[in-house]
Amino acid sequence: MSAISVRPLGAEDWNLYRAVRLAALSDTPEAFGSTLGREQGFTEDTWRERLARRNQFLAEDGDKACGLIGVVQVRPGVAEIVSMWVHPAARGRGVGDLLVLQALRWARDHDCPQVGLWVTEGNDRAERLYARHGFQRTGAVQAVREGEDGQEFAMVCAGGMDHQASSARPSASA
């Protein structure tokens, strides 16, 4: 087993991003606000544009993609984590922790001390992952996708990386 690394994706990585994103939508369709069918129809330009608009990070085990996370600034001082996914074969190896830490590091480096995200109801593993990094439920709930039954709840972490760096540890439950 090789070491897991995390790196940013650029517009030139659009095909790799597409493959991993479609794998995520195929693996856990209920967890995302989009659908596999919708994103399979995206053009190369759409994928490149997405990468230009957001900060997307890829986890790799050697040369094999094993996770994905995005982070966007939604307003001054506030960022949101989007598109978090870990390949089933990589779960329980700390990949989720590494991805969340990378997103929090990006937020800190871009003066966003508050970071929010949405978690699908029933995804206890994801909630535990985020809680390890200082995220707490806000009480806000919304539909995962408009017109469908699935619900998701908001979590927020305030205070930047200082808390996470001291309290977070990769865990087998990531």
Stockholm file with secondary structure:
# STOCKHOLM 1.0

chainA/1-174         MSAISVRPLGAEDWNLYRAVRLAALSDTPEAFGSTLGREQGFTEDTWRERLARRNQFLAEDGDKACGLIGVVQVRPGVAEIVSMWVHPAARGRGVGDLLVLQALRWARDHDCPQVGLWVTEGNDRAERLYARHGFQRTGAVQAVREGEDGQEFAMVCAGGMDHQASSARPSASA
#=GR chainA/1-174 SS CCCEEEEECCGGGHHHHHHHHHHHHHHCGGGSSSCHHHHHTCCHHHHHHHHHHSEEEEEEETTEEEEEEEEEEEETTEEEEEEEEECGGGTTTTHHHHHHHHHHHHHHHTTCCEEEEEEETTCHHHHHHHHHTTCEEEEEEEESSTTSSCEEEEEEEESTHHHHHHHCCCCTTC
#=GC SS_cons         CCCEEEEECCGGGHHHHHHHHHHHHHHCGGGSSSCHHHHHTCCHHHHHHHHHHSEEEEEEETTEEEEEEEEEEEETTEEEEEEEEECGGGTTTTHHHHHHHHHHHHHHHTTCCEEEEEEETTCHHHHHHHHHTTCEEEEEEEESSTTSSCEEEEEEEESTHHHHHHHCCCCTTC
//
